[in-house]
Amino acid sequence: MAPAREHEGARGSTREHEGARGSTREHEGARGSRQRRAHRESCTASHLLFLEWDVRFAAKLGDAFPIPGDFFCPEVQPRNSDWPWWREIPHLPSSLRGHATGIAPLAAILLSRRALDAILAHPECEEALAAPVFCEVRLPTLAAAAGFPPQAHPALANVRFTGCDPHAAIAHPVKV
C-alpha cells in the first residue's frame, strides 16, 4: 500500500490511502463536529452576522436589519444563470442536489440562530461540509434543505465582487 497523505484544513484533517482496491478517503469529522457543537453551545445570540475580513460595516446592526430574518445575503444566484459554481452540484450529497442554491458573495450574511441550528442538525451536514464544494453553494444549499432558503437583503446590495461604493455603510471595498 502506498503511504497515506494527510491534508489539514478548516474542517480537520483528511487522510487518503491508495492501495490495490483503489483509494479511500477518511475524514476526521468527529473532531469538527464536536468543535461546532461546542461553539454553538457557547453562543446565545438570536442572530449571527458573518463578515469577511474585507467588508466594511459602519452601520448599526438594528438599522441595517430592522426586521430579522433567517438567512440574508447580498444576492441569490438564479439556477438558470451561467454562474461558474453551479458546476459543483454533482459534488454535493445526492439528497441535497435538488436543493442546490447559490449566493454571491458570502462576504456578508446574517443567519438566525434557528437557521444555523437547523443547518448543523441536517443529516447531510457532515457529508456536505467534507465535500469539495465552493462555500457559496454549500452553505445556502444546506440552509435551503433545512427549510431556510437565503434571501437577498437591500442592506447588503453594496457587498459584491466589483463596482461597490467604498463609502457606503456596508461595502466590500477591497474588491473595488
Residue pairs with C-beta under 8 A, 6 or more apart in sequence:
1 17
1 18
1 19
1 20
2 17
2 18
2 19
4 15
4 16
4 17
5 15
5 16
6 13
6 14
6 15
6 16
7 13
7 14
7 15
7 16
11 27
11 29
11 32
11 129
11 130
12 27
12 28
12 29
12 31
12 32
13 27
13 28
14 25
14 26
14 27
14 28
14 130
15 25
15 26
15 27
15 28
16 23
16 24
16 25
17 23
17 24
17 25
17 26
27 130
29 126
29 129
29 130
32 126
32 129
33 126
36 120
37 120
40 116
40 117
40 120
43 113
45 113
46 68
46 112
46 113
47 65
47 68
47 110
47 111
47 112
47 113
48 110
48 111
48 112
48 113
48 116
49 57
49 61
49 108
49 109
49 110
50 106
50 108
50 109
50 110
50 111
51 57
51 107
51 108
52 105
52 106
52 107
52 108
52 172
54 107
54 172
54 173
54 174
54 175
55 107
55 108
55 159
55 170
55 171
55 172
56 166
56 168
56 170
56 171
56 172
56 173
57 108
57 169
57 170
58 169
58 170
59 155
59 169
59 170
64 155
64 169
64 170
65 72
65 110
65 153
65 155
68 110
68 112
69 110
69 112
69 151
69 153
70 111
70 112
70 114
70 115
70 148
71 109
71 110
71 111
71 112
71 115
71 140
71 143
71 148
71 149
71 150
71 151
72 109
72 110
72 150
72 151
72 152
72 153
72 155
72 156
73 103
73 106
73 108
73 109
73 140
73 150
73 151
73 152
73 153
73 156
74 103
74 104
74 105
74 107
74 108
74 152
74 153
74 156
74 157
74 159
74 160
75 103
75 104
75 152
75 157
75 160
76 101
76 102
76 103
76 140
76 149
76 150
76 151
76 152
77 83
77 85
77 86
77 101
77 102
77 103
77 104
77 136
79 86
79 100
83 102
83 104
85 102
85 134
85 136
85 137
86 100
86 102
86 137
88 132
88 133
88 134
88 137
89 97
89 100
89 137
90 97
91 131
91 132
91 133
92 100
92 128
92 131
92 133
92 137
92 138
92 141
93 124
93 127
93 128
93 131
95 124
95 145
96 124
96 128
96 141
96 142
96 145
99 141
99 144
99 145
100 137
100 141
100 144
101 137
101 140
101 141
101 143
101 144
101 149
101 150
102 136
102 137
102 140
102 141
103 109
103 136
103 139
103 140
103 150
104 136
104 160
104 161
105 136
105 159
105 160
105 161
105 172
106 135
106 136
106 139
107 159
107 172
108 156
108 159
108 170
108 172
109 139
109 150
109 156
110 153
111 119
111 143
112 148
114 148
115 143
115 146
115 148
118 143
118 146
118 147
118 148
119 125
119 139
119 142
119 143
119 146
119 148
121 146
122 128
122 142
122 145
122 146
124 142
124 145
125 142
128 138
128 141
128 142
129 138
131 138
133 141
140 149
140 150
143 149
143 150
144 150
155 169
155 170
156 170
158 164
158 165
158 168
158 170
158 171
158 172
159 170
159 171
159 172
160 172
160 175
161 172
161 175
162 175
162 176
163 176
164 171
164 172
164 173
164 175
164 176
165 171
166 173
166 176
